[in-house]
């Protein structure tokens, strides 16, 4: 394990529009700030710029709510059209209370409002335009990794970071929803501790730890730092997509 690593965020990343080339924007931004990528760097990107580049926008005016959406909207005091989108993006609704719906996203993530958001997106002043999660964040991360490695000739890793709440804890923190080029979940079972005792349950959420570290620089409001570079980590580079971090529903003690 590394004893020290660096983390830094460019300040001049442009606003992303549908169809933009993220590899080009990343490399141009780093060049503008005279930052050269190095072998083994981990690039952490905010989910929103992935979704924006993939045009995951939805205009609520195009959504027709069902009877179920109308029913839940009364319980959570939300626009029925937004509730319909949450239902469309989810496999289960786990909680519905005033102000929030906790749902199991179709990708397996348990999160508020199925990850649908209207913050930090243009044209959302009237609340009519929202942004969905990427269709497949692991695939998005893998494609971005391949494109950047082909261009730079370096071995790189990609983490796609989103902000989640947690059971029994206040506040949001960075969570890995897409991963390529670095192990997302490191299984330490079978290793020994300081006194030679075998570890029986220890699994390290490497993807989430890297995402959280990046969130310190990304911020949660108007900081405009959707790209963070982490340098000097020594985690295994074997493939381990973010869905490896999902706890099976049968083992979930909080639901």
Residue pairs with C-beta under 8 A, 6 or more apart in sequence:
1 234
2 232
2 233
2 234
4 232
5 230
5 231
5 232
5 233
6 229
6 230
6 231
6 232
7 213
7 214
7 216
7 217
7 228
7 229
7 230
7 231
8 35
8 217
8 228
8 229
8 231
9 214
9 217
9 218
9 225
9 227
9 228
9 229
10 29
10 30
10 32
10 33
10 35
10 225
10 227
10 229
11 33
11 224
11 225
12 29
12 32
12 33
13 25
13 29
13 49
13 224
13 225
13 226
13 227
14 25
14 29
15 122
16 22
16 25
16 48
16 49
16 52
16 53
16 226
17 52
17 53
18 52
18 53
18 54
18 55
18 57
19 53
19 55
20 52
20 53
21 53
22 45
22 49
22 50
22 53
22 144
23 144
23 147
23 148
23 151
26 43
26 45
26 148
26 227
27 148
27 151
27 152
29 227
30 36
30 37
30 229
35 229
37 43
37 148
37 152
37 154
37 156
37 229
38 154
38 231
39 154
39 155
40 154
40 155
40 156
40 157
40 231
40 232
40 233
40 237
41 154
41 156
41 157
41 229
41 230
41 231
42 156
42 157
42 158
42 159
42 181
42 182
42 210
42 229
42 230
42 231
42 233
43 148
43 156
43 157
43 158
43 159
43 227
43 228
43 229
43 230
44 158
44 159
44 160
44 161
44 174
44 210
44 211
44 213
44 214
44 218
44 227
44 228
44 229
44 230
45 144
45 158
45 159
45 160
45 161
45 226
45 227
45 228
46 160
46 161
46 162
46 218
46 226
46 227
47 115
47 133
47 134
47 137
47 160
47 161
47 162
47 177
47 178
48 117
48 120
48 121
48 131
48 226
49 226
49 227
50 134
50 137
50 140
50 160
50 178
51 131
51 132
51 133
51 134
52 121
52 131
54 134
54 135
54 140
56 131
56 132
56 133
56 134
56 135
57 121
57 129
57 130
57 131
57 132
58 85
58 129
58 130
58 131
58 132
59 128
59 129
60 79
60 81
60 82
60 85
60 127
60 128
60 129
60 130
61 81
61 128
63 81
63 82
63 84
63 85
64 81
64 84
65 73
65 80
65 81
65 83
65 84
66 84
66 87
68 87
69 80
69 81
69 83
69 84
69 87
70 80
70 83
72 78
72 83
72 87
72 93
72 96
72 101
73 79
73 80
73 82
73 83
75 96
75 97
75 98
76 83
76 96
76 97
76 98
76 99
76 100
76 101
77 98
77 99
78 99
78 101
79 127
82 113
82 116
82 130
83 101
85 114
85 116
85 130
85 132
86 93
86 101
86 103
86 113
86 114
86 116
87 93
89 103
89 105
89 106
89 114
89 115
89 116
89 132
89 133
90 103
90 104
90 105
90 106
90 114
91 103
91 104
91 105
91 106
92 103
92 104
93 101
93 102
93 103
94 102
94 103
94 104
94 110
94 255
95 101
95 102
96 102
100 112
100 113
101 112
101 113
101 114
102 110
102 111
102 112
103 110
103 111
103 112
103 113
103 114
104 110
104 249
105 111
105 114
105 115
105 133
107 133
107 136
107 137
107 177
107 243
108 243
108 246
109 115
109 164
109 177
109 246
110 252
110 255
111 162
111 164
111 165
112 164
112 165
114 132
114 133
115 132
115 133
115 162
116 130
116 131
116 132
116 133
117 130
117 131
118 124
118 127
118 129
118 130
118 131
120 222
121 129
121 130
121 131
123 129
124 130
133 162
133 177
134 140
134 160
134 177
134 178
137 160
137 177
137 178
137 242
138 178
138 179
138 180
138 241
138 242
138 243
139 178
140 160
140 178
141 158
141 159
141 160
141 178
141 179
141 180
141 181
141 241
141 242
142 158
142 180
142 241
144 158
144 180
145 156
145 157
145 158
145 180
145 181
148 154
148 156
148 158
149 155
149 156
155 181
155 237
156 181
157 179
157 180
157 181
157 182
157 237
158 178
158 179
158 180
158 181
159 176
159 178
159 179
159 182
159 207
159 210
159 211
159 214
160 176
160 177
160 178
160 179
160 242
161 174
161 175
161 176
161 177
161 211
161 214
161 215
161 218
162 174
162 175
162 177
162 211
163 172
163 173
163 174
163 175
163 215
163 220
164 172
164 173
164 175
165 171
165 172
166 173
167 254
172 220
173 212
173 215
174 208
174 211
174 212
174 213
174 214
174 215
174 218
175 208
175 211
175 212
176 184
176 205
176 207
176 208
176 210
176 211
176 242
176 245
177 242
178 241
178 242
179 207
179 240
179 241
179 242
180 239
180 241
181 237
181 239
182 206
182 207
182 210
182 233
182 235
182 236
182 237
182 240
183 206
183 207
183 235
183 236
183 237
183 238
183 239
183 240
184 205
184 206
184 207
184 240
184 241
184 242
184 244
184 245
185 203
185 204
185 205
185 206
185 207
185 240
185 244
185 245
186 203
186 204
186 206
186 235
186 236
187 203
188 199
188 202
188 203
188 204
189 199
189 200
189 201
189 202
189 203
190 198
190 199
191 198
191 199
191 202
192 198
192 199
193 199
205 245
206 235
207 240
207 242
207 245
208 245
210 230
210 233
213 228
213 230
214 228
214 230
217 223
217 225
217 228
218 225
218 226
218 228
219 225
249 255
